[in-house]
């Protein structure tokens, strides 16, 4: 049994951190300028911006485990067990195609640069993954995720059975919706 590998875009993670830092700095500036009462009118909008930054840039990822490939995007999460996995592609971002010929994309794991793409072996050979000679050091590119997938397929280190499961990220959407309502109310009441 191997440990799951998580793949995320490093620049997107940087944007999430930057969004949080700017949000906290803006909140501190508003409180310094207008006093503690500014907290009532600015906390919800700033919390919305920080939460949106997390939901858009930090939370999305691809996870490769013994059970299959899980793609977490902003609105939904897709789990493709190995029994339903057909192939993956890395043209623009990591995309996984199922045995039912459905393709799911993880926009959070974009394709790497031309140099990184040249280091990856042929995407597919006769319907099966070409064995990878070495893994890319990055965990933020589609090529690195595809190499991990290829390694698990090649060594048969997988056991995922069942159907593809697509679920809405209800909690994330509910938090963003609730903060949007609070932000609108706090702006309207000022």
C-alpha positions as CSV (number, residue, x, y, z in Angstrom):
1,X,0.0,0.0,0.0
2,X,1.4,3.3,-1.1
3,X,0.8,6.7,0.4
4,X,-1.5,9.1,-1.5
5,X,0.2,11.8,-3.6
6,X,-1.4,15.3,-3.8
7,X,-0.7,17.6,-6.7
8,X,-1.4,21.4,-6.7
9,X,-0.3,24.4,-8.6
10,X,2.4,26.2,-6.7
11,X,1.6,29.6,-8.3
12,X,-2.0,29.2,-7.3
13,X,-1.0,28.4,-3.7
14,X,1.0,31.6,-3.7
15,X,-2.1,33.5,-4.9
16,X,-4.1,32.0,-2.0
17,X,-1.5,33.2,0.5
18,X,-1.3,36.6,-1.1
19,X,-5.0,37.0,-1.1
20,X,-5.1,36.1,2.7
21,X,-2.2,38.6,3.4
22,X,-3.9,41.4,1.5
23,X,-7.2,40.7,3.2
24,X,-5.8,40.8,6.7
25,X,-3.8,43.9,5.8
26,X,-6.9,45.6,4.5
27,X,-8.9,44.7,7.6
28,X,-6.1,46.0,9.8
29,X,-6.0,49.3,7.8
30,X,-9.8,49.7,8.0
31,X,-9.8,49.2,11.8
32,X,-6.8,51.5,12.2
33,X,-8.5,54.2,10.1
34,X,-12.0,54.0,11.4
35,X,-11.7,52.3,14.7
36,X,-13.0,49.0,16.0
37,X,-16.5,49.6,14.7
38,X,-15.1,49.2,11.2
39,X,-14.8,45.5,12.0
40,X,-18.6,45.2,11.8
41,X,-18.7,46.5,8.3
42,X,-15.5,45.1,6.8
43,X,-15.0,41.7,8.4
44,X,-17.6,39.8,6.2
45,X,-16.3,41.2,2.9
46,X,-12.7,40.6,3.8
47,X,-13.6,37.0,5.0
48,X,-15.4,36.5,1.7
49,X,-12.3,37.5,-0.3
50,X,-10.0,35.3,1.9
51,X,-12.4,32.3,1.7
52,X,-12.7,32.8,-2.1
53,X,-9.0,32.8,-2.4
54,X,-8.7,29.6,-0.5
55,X,-11.6,28.0,-2.5
56,X,-10.2,29.1,-5.9
57,X,-6.4,28.7,-5.4
58,X,-5.5,26.5,-2.4
59,X,-8.2,23.8,-2.1
60,X,-8.3,22.5,-5.7
61,X,-6.0,19.6,-6.3
62,X,-5.5,16.1,-7.7
63,X,-4.9,13.1,-5.4
64,X,-3.5,9.8,-6.7
65,X,-4.0,6.9,-4.3
66,X,-4.3,3.2,-4.3
67,X,-8.1,3.7,-4.7
68,X,-7.9,5.9,-7.8
69,X,-7.6,9.5,-8.9
70,X,-9.6,12.2,-7.1
71,X,-9.9,15.6,-8.7
72,X,-11.0,18.4,-6.4
73,X,-12.2,21.6,-8.2
74,X,-14.1,24.6,-6.8
75,X,-17.6,23.3,-7.4
76,X,-17.2,19.5,-7.4
77,X,-15.0,16.6,-6.6
78,X,-14.7,13.6,-8.9
79,X,-13.3,10.3,-7.7
80,X,-12.3,7.9,-10.5
81,X,-11.5,4.4,-9.2
82,X,-8.8,2.4,-11.0
83,X,-11.5,0.0,-12.3
84,X,-13.0,2.9,-14.2
85,X,-9.7,4.6,-15.3
86,X,-9.0,4.5,-19.0
87,X,-6.2,7.1,-19.5
88,X,-4.9,10.5,-18.5
89,X,-3.8,13.5,-20.6
90,X,-1.6,16.5,-19.8
91,X,-2.1,18.7,-22.8
92,X,-3.4,21.8,-20.9
93,X,-4.1,20.4,-17.5
94,X,-4.4,17.0,-15.9
95,X,-7.5,15.3,-17.4
96,X,-8.7,11.8,-16.6
97,X,-10.8,9.7,-19.0
98,X,-13.0,6.9,-17.7
99,X,-13.9,3.6,-19.3
100,X,-17.3,5.2,-20.0
101,X,-15.4,7.7,-22.2
102,X,-16.1,10.6,-19.8
103,X,-13.3,13.1,-19.3
104,X,-12.8,15.1,-16.1
105,X,-10.2,17.9,-15.8
106,X,-8.4,19.2,-12.8
107,X,-7.8,22.9,-13.7
108,X,-5.7,23.1,-10.5
109,X,-3.0,21.0,-11.9
110,X,-1.9,22.7,-15.1
111,X,0.5,21.4,-17.7
112,X,4.1,22.3,-17.0
113,X,6.5,24.3,-19.1
114,X,7.8,23.0,-22.4
115,X,11.0,21.8,-20.6
116,X,8.9,19.8,-18.1
117,X,6.8,18.3,-20.9
118,X,9.9,17.1,-22.8
119,X,11.1,15.2,-19.7
120,X,7.9,13.1,-19.6
121,X,7.9,10.0,-21.7
122,X,5.3,9.5,-24.5
123,X,1.9,10.1,-23.1
124,X,0.5,6.8,-24.2
125,X,1.7,3.8,-26.2
126,X,-0.9,1.4,-27.6
127,X,-3.5,2.3,-24.9
128,X,-1.2,1.8,-22.0
129,X,1.1,4.2,-20.2
130,X,4.8,4.2,-21.1
131,X,6.9,3.5,-18.0
132,X,8.4,6.5,-16.5
133,X,12.2,6.5,-16.0
134,X,12.1,9.0,-13.2
135,X,9.6,11.2,-11.5
136,X,9.5,15.0,-11.9
137,X,10.4,16.7,-8.6
138,X,7.4,19.0,-8.8
139,X,4.0,18.2,-7.3
140,X,2.4,21.1,-9.1
141,X,2.2,20.0,-12.7
142,X,0.0,17.7,-14.7
143,X,3.1,15.8,-15.9
144,X,4.1,14.9,-12.4
145,X,0.6,13.7,-11.6
146,X,0.5,11.7,-14.8
147,X,3.9,10.1,-13.9
148,X,2.5,9.0,-10.5
149,X,-0.6,7.6,-12.2
150,X,1.6,5.8,-14.7
151,X,3.7,4.4,-11.9
152,X,0.7,3.0,-10.1
153,X,-0.8,1.5,-13.3
154,X,2.6,0.0,-14.3
155,X,3.3,-1.6,-10.9
156,X,-0.3,-2.5,-10.3
157,X,-0.3,-0.7,-6.9
158,X,-4.0,0.0,-7.0
159,X,-7.1,-1.6,-5.9
160,X,-9.9,0.9,-6.5
161,X,-13.2,-0.6,-7.4
162,X,-16.7,0.8,-8.0
163,X,-18.1,3.6,-10.0
164,X,-17.0,7.2,-10.7
165,X,-18.4,9.4,-7.9
166,X,-19.1,13.1,-8.6
167,X,-20.1,15.2,-5.6
168,X,-20.8,18.9,-5.2
169,X,-18.5,20.7,-2.7
170,X,-21.5,21.7,-0.7
171,X,-19.7,23.0,2.4
172,X,-17.3,25.2,0.4
173,X,-20.2,26.6,-1.7
174,X,-22.4,27.1,1.4
175,X,-19.6,29.0,3.2
176,X,-18.9,31.2,0.2
177,X,-22.7,31.8,-0.2
178,X,-23.1,32.7,3.5
179,X,-20.2,35.0,3.4
180,X,-21.5,36.7,0.3
181,X,-24.9,37.3,2.0
182,X,-23.1,38.7,5.1
183,X,-20.9,40.9,3.0
184,X,-23.8,42.3,1.0
185,X,-25.7,43.0,4.3
186,X,-22.7,44.7,5.9
187,X,-22.2,46.9,2.9
188,X,-25.9,47.7,2.6
189,X,-26.2,48.6,6.3
190,X,-23.3,51.1,6.2
